[in-house]
Amino acid sequence: MARWTFFTNHLHVLSTLAAQPDLRLREVASKVGISERATHRIVCELVDEGYLTRTRVGSRNHYEVHLEAALRRPEHAGESVGRVIWMLAGNDAPRERAGPRERDRPHERGLPPALNET
């Protein structure tokens, strides 16, 4: 029987690209522990749903995670991708202390050190 985890591969791919937006898909796959093909499928889904933008830079891709994007489930209304990634990095930015743009943009592309260690 396959073991389950609390966080999906989509979240792992997204948080990896948030921390290191210039990684090759092969490198993302290795960090997440899934195949390169699965990583490509997930990236395509994240792009299609508006959570990620892929920009060609020379022979490589650069990824931009849209940290302000809302979570999909109705019971998580008002929560953003950035807040989830921020909390996974070991930070808890209470709503009262940070406006929506501030809390969704961890260090303006530079994520906290805990997330960069993935």
C-alpha positions in Angstrom: 0.0 0.0 0.0 1.3 3.5 -0.9 2.1 5.8 1.9 0.2 9.1 2.0 1.4 12.5 3.0 -0.3 15.6 4.3 0.9 17.8 1.5 0.4 17.2 -2.2 3.1 17.0 -4.9 1.6 20.2 -6.3 2.4 22.1 -3.1 5.9 20.6 -3.0 6.6 21.6 -6.7 5.1 25.1 -6.1 7.1 25.7 -2.9 10.3 24.4 -4.5 9.9 26.8 -7.5 9.0 29.6 -5.1 12.3 29.1 -3.4 14.4 28.4 -6.6 12.6 29.8 -9.6 15.3 28.9 -12.1 15.6 25.2 -11.4 15.2 22.7 -14.3 12.3 20.3 -14.0 14.8 17.5 -13.5 16.1 19.3 -10.4 12.6 20.0 -9.1 11.6 16.3 -9.6 14.7 15.2 -7.7 14.0 17.5 -4.8 10.3 16.5 -4.6 11.0 12.8 -5.1 8.8 12.3 -8.2 9.5 11.6 -11.9 10.3 14.4 -14.3 7.2 13.5 -16.3 5.0 14.0 -13.2 6.7 17.2 -12.4 6.1 18.5 -16.0 2.4 17.5 -15.7 2.1 19.3 -12.3 3.8 22.5 -13.6 1.4 22.5 -16.6 -1.6 22.2 -14.3 -0.3 25.0 -12.0 0.3 27.2 -15.1 -3.2 26.5 -16.5 -4.8 27.3 -13.1 -2.9 30.6 -12.7 -0.7 29.6 -9.8 2.5 29.8 -11.8 3.9 31.6 -14.8 6.6 30.0 -17.0 8.9 32.4 -18.9 11.5 31.2 -21.4 14.9 32.8 -20.7 17.5 31.6 -23.2 17.5 27.8 -23.2 15.9 27.6 -19.7 12.6 28.5 -18.0 12.1 30.9 -15.1 9.1 30.3 -12.9 7.1 32.9 -11.0 4.7 31.7 -8.3 1.7 33.8 -7.9 1.7 34.0 -4.1 -1.4 36.1 -4.0 -3.5 33.3 -5.7 -6.4 32.0 -3.6 -6.7 28.5 -2.5 -9.3 26.5 -4.3 -11.4 25.0 -1.6 -14.4 27.1 -0.3 -13.5 26.4 3.4 -10.1 28.1 2.7 -11.6 31.2 1.3 -9.4 34.2 1.9 -6.2 32.2 2.3 -3.5 32.4 -0.3 -0.8 30.2 -1.7 1.8 32.6 -0.3 0.5 32.2 3.2 0.7 28.4 3.0 4.2 28.5 1.6 5.2 31.0 4.2 3.9 28.8 7.0 5.6 25.7 5.6 8.8 27.7 5.8 8.3 28.0 9.6 6.8 31.5 9.7 3.4 32.5 10.8 2.5 36.0 9.7 -0.8 36.8 11.5 -3.3 38.7 9.4 -3.4 41.6 11.8 0.2 42.4 11.4 0.5 42.2 7.6 -1.6 43.4 4.7 -2.5 41.0 2.0 0.3 42.0 -0.4 2.9 41.9 2.3 2.1 38.5 3.8 1.8 37.0 0.3 5.2 38.2 -0.9 7.8 36.5 1.3 10.9 38.7 1.1 9.9 39.9 -2.4 11.0 36.7 -4.2 13.6 35.8 -1.5 11.9 33.3 0.7 12.9 32.7 4.3 16.1 30.6 4.9 14.0 27.6 6.1 12.3 27.3 2.7 15.5 27.8 0.7 17.0 24.6 2.4 14.5 22.3 0.5 
